[in-house]
Amino acid sequence: MLTLCRLIVGIAFLTSSFFTIAEPRDWQQELEPAQQHLSAGRYAQALPLLTQFASNGNGLAMFTLGLAYELEWGVPQNTSLACDWFEKAAKLTVPMGQYKLGRCWLMQSWRGVNQDNARAAFQLALDSGIWTAATALGEMLWADESARQSAFEHFQLASSKGDVKASLLLAKLFFHGQYVSQNFRLALQYFSYSAPDNQPVAAWYMGTMYDAGLGVEANVQKAMYWYEVAASQGYKEATLPLAALYFRLSMQDATNEEKWLAKTYLWASVASQVTQEKSALMLINRVQQEIPSAWTAKLDEQVNHHIETYHANK
């Protein structure tokens, strides 16, 4: 979290060099003491410094205060105050401030939704190299069927610059054949660009494709890996196909049969609770006939821990 906050602040500063700012001061150098406190989690020391620098016209300090109120860095979350600070930073041409301001203009809870202002803010951010702003503009354009081509081009631009959300959106379009011709090969390519190890929905799609051989040669090991990535991060749609795959393996690999049966029981038990699929209960009943009862008690502990971690409030 602390490394991330430092990275975000650094990106905001670096991209501000695309503009002529109000004062020729080195905002980054001026903010260094406050950043050191932030990196160490000393919010009580960082926030007064940030407020002081912001009052003296440091746009990066304004942006960082917006993040503090958005992400609860030593203060209660306050979206309205966060947006106020992002707006001040945006006026001093901090690109990430402009991007965040665009997001604020899409929130009813701030000053009411204003799509024209949002588009203008996103465009300013995009013009200065905030590529995720292209994704945001693409999403707005997608709502207008006559602007779908422009939206698609915005997604392509953002994806080419490494924006994982744009890659995921493109992957889904190619997978489902929405707007574009269905193309599983391209879908898999874009899913691989969307940071699937940290994006459970992308991991689930990749597991499905390797499981069924969609756009790629079927590969049980890769299907198992991607289903596991998705399921272990709480993506419930992956739990049942993962359990079914493990059960299939238990019948094909006698050497590791017990391991596959244990994993079948684990994920079928999760699936039965989070999806209510009858086939999950059928898998549990079949596996219980094959494994020692002592195993189920230990496995149930893991199941409960997973449920509490990822599904308790859903």
Secondary structure, DSSP 8 states (H G I E B T S, - for coil): -HHHHHHHHHHHHHHGGGS--SS-S-HHHHHHHHHHHHHTT-HHHHHHHHHHHHHTT-HHHHHHHHHHHHHTSSS---HHHHHHHHHHHHHTT-HHHHHHHHHHTT-TTTT---HHHHHHHHHHHHHTT-THHHHHHHHHHHTSGGGHHHHHHHHHHHHHTT-HHHHHHHHHHHHHTSSS---HHHHHHHHHHS-GGG-HHHHHHHHHHHHHTSSS---HHHHHHHHHHHHHTT-GGGHHHHHHHHHHHHHH-GGGHHHHHHHHHHHHHHHHHHT--HHHHHHHHHHHTTS-HHHHHHHHHHHHHHHHHHTTT-
